[in-house]
Amino acid sequence: MITEIVKKEGNLDIYEAIEKRRTVRTFTRGLPEDELRKLLLAGTKAPSGSNAQPWEFIIVDDPKIIAKLAECKYRQTLKMALSDDPKVLEIIRGKKYPSSIDISITTQRALAQKNAYRNSTVLAVCNKKEQKNQRKAWMNIENIASTWMCIENMALAATADGYGIVTSIFREEDKVAAEKLLGIPEDRELATVMLIGVQGDVPGKREQTAGPDFSWLYRNKFGSSAGA
């Protein structure tokens, strides 16, 4: 297994970690808590606006809570993939699917994602909605950006240590449900749920969807190419 080879060879340098990082969707097991704490410390070395350090974390190891989070994410995935039609959403919430809706492929993917919760370490990442001495409401954007820089630090550190990682995003009513389940107070919000562990299937090659390298690079003004 690639993960085991990486761990035997030791940590990767930063450029190798960036190149090798992939979204891992299947896991064989989680990681020891001492190694998770090592990743957390790496995450909290990220820069933050006004040095607010807005990140907070919840280690989720209660099987009942994990199962409820996984179910919440499962239903959200189906809703996003199938339809925004209110009638269809009600069907999904009731777990009853009419024969006219082909959900076989979508269900397989959603179930794989759901199962990943059972075989990994589950970590909820919270974001403070306000900064100390906050002057403007929009400053929360800085907190969000800082928290995601923390998350990326953790993702690269996990990759360097030979672990797979995926960020699990909750939206709208499913985010509200997850926050309630985790007891997150109103002045905090759920940024993501991270699944970390020994990867199962090896992810494929990263797709180049933004065009050739440096096709997205401009000089001085948008649209003025900086060349390859």
N, C-alpha and C positions, 0 to 999 in steps of 0.2 A: 504494500500500500504506500502511495506517495507520501502521505502524512507521516508515517513511521520513518521513512527514509530521511525526510527533512529533519525530524526531531533528533535522529542519530547524528546527522551531520552538523547540528548546531544551528544557531540563529542565522537568519538571512540578513544581508545588509539592506538598507532602506529601499534601494532601487529594485532589488530582487523581490522584496516583499510587495512593493507596488505592482510589479509585473505579475507576480503569482497570485495576488489576491483575486478571489472569485466569489460570486454569490453561491454558497453551498446550501443545497436544499434537502440533503439526506445526511443523517448522522448515525454513528454506531453507539456513541456514548458521549457524555458531557466531559467536563474537565474538573480536576480537584479544586476546592475552594481557594487554596493558597495560590494556585496559578491564576484563578479568576481575579483575585485581589491584586496580583501583579499587573494584569491587564488594566484593571481599574486605575491603578496608580499611573500607568502610562497615559491613560485617557485624560486624567486630570492635570497633566502637564500641558494641555492645549492652551493656546491664548484665549482670552475672553475680553469682550468690551468692558471698559472701566474696571477691569479685573474683578468682574462680578462672580466668576466661577459658578455659573447658574445650574450646574448639573447635580443631580442626586440620583441614587440608584436603589432598586429593590431586587434582592436575590429572591427568586420565586422557586421554592422547592417543595411546596405543598401540592401533591398530585391533584387534589380537587381543584385548586385554583388554576393550575396548569391546564387541566382538561377544559375548564370553562373558557380560558383565554384562547385555547386552540379552537374550540367550537365557535367562538365569536369571530375569530379570524377566518375560519372555514366559511361561515355564512356571508361574511363581507366579500370574500373572493368570488363566491357564486353570484352575489348581487352585481358586482362590478362586471363580471364576464357575461352574464346572461341578458340583463335588461334593467332599465330604469323605470319601467312600467310599474306603477303602484300595485297593480293586481299580481304581477309576477313576484314582486318583493314580498307581498303577503303570503304567497305560496311558499316562497323560500323560508320565510320565518316560521311557517307551519310545517316545514320539512315535507311538503307534499308536492310532487312534481307531475304535471300533466304529461301524457304521452306525446303531446305536440311539441314539447321542448326537448331537444337533444342535449343532454348535459353530461354525456358519458366522458368526453375528453376533459371538460372543465372540472367535473367531479373528481376524476383521477388526479389532476394537478392539485386541486384543493385538498384532497385527502392526503396527498404526499406532504403538503405543507403542514397539515394538521398533525400528521404523525411525527414530523420533525420536532414538535414540542416535547414529545415523550422521550426522545433519545438524545437530548442535548441539555446543556445548562441554559436556563431561562433567566434573563436579566432585563428588567424594565428600567428604562432611562427616562428620568423626569427632568423637566425644564422649569425654572422659576419664571413666572410671568412678568415679574417686575424686578428692577434693579434697586439697590440702595440709593436713596436720594434721587430717585428717577425724576427726570425733568419732562420727558415727553413720552406719551403712550407708545409711540413707534419704537422706543428703545428696546421693546421686547424682541424686535427683529434681531438685535445684537445678541440677545440671550439665546435665541434659536440657533443662530449661526455658530455661536461659541459651543453650544451643546453638540452640534453636529461635527464640529472639529474634534471635540472630545471623542465622539463615536468613531470617527475615522482613525484617530490615534489607536484606539482599541482594536479596530479591524486590522490595521497593519501590524500591530504587535502580535495579535493572534495568528496572523499568517506567518510572521517570522518565527513563531514558536511551533508552527506545524498544525495549527487548528483551523477548522473551517468556521465561517461566520456568516450570518444573514441578518439583516435588519427587517423586522416585521412591523409594517406600518398599519395603524388603526385610524379610521376616518369616521367622521360624523357620528351617528348613533352608536356605532360599534366602538368608537374611541371613548364616548361617554360611558358606555357599559364597562369597558376595560378599566377606565379610571375609577369607577365606583367599586369594581371588584378588587382593585388594588388599594383602595382607601386613599387615593391621591387627593389632597385638599384643593380647594378652589383657586388658591394662589399659585398652584403648580399645574402642569399639564404633562401628559404622556407624550414624549418625543418618539419613542420607538420601543419595541421589545426585541432584544438581541438574543439570537439563538447561537450558542457557541459550543463546539465540541469536535470530536474526531470525525472527519467527513466519511461518508459512505461512498457514493458514486463520485468519481472524479469529474468536476465540471468541464465542459467543452471550452474551446478557444473563445476568447472574448470577441464579440462582433464589433466591427468598425462601422458604427451607424452615423457618425458625425462627419463622414468624408475622410479623404486621405489626410495623413499627418500634416498639420500646419495649414490646411485649407480653411481653418477657422481662425487664423491669425491675421490681424490687420495692423497697420502702422498709422498712428496719429488719429485717423478717423475710421469709423466703421465702414467696411466695404473696400478700403484701400489696402490691397493685399501686401503682406510683408514678405511674400515669396516663400518657397520651400526651404 
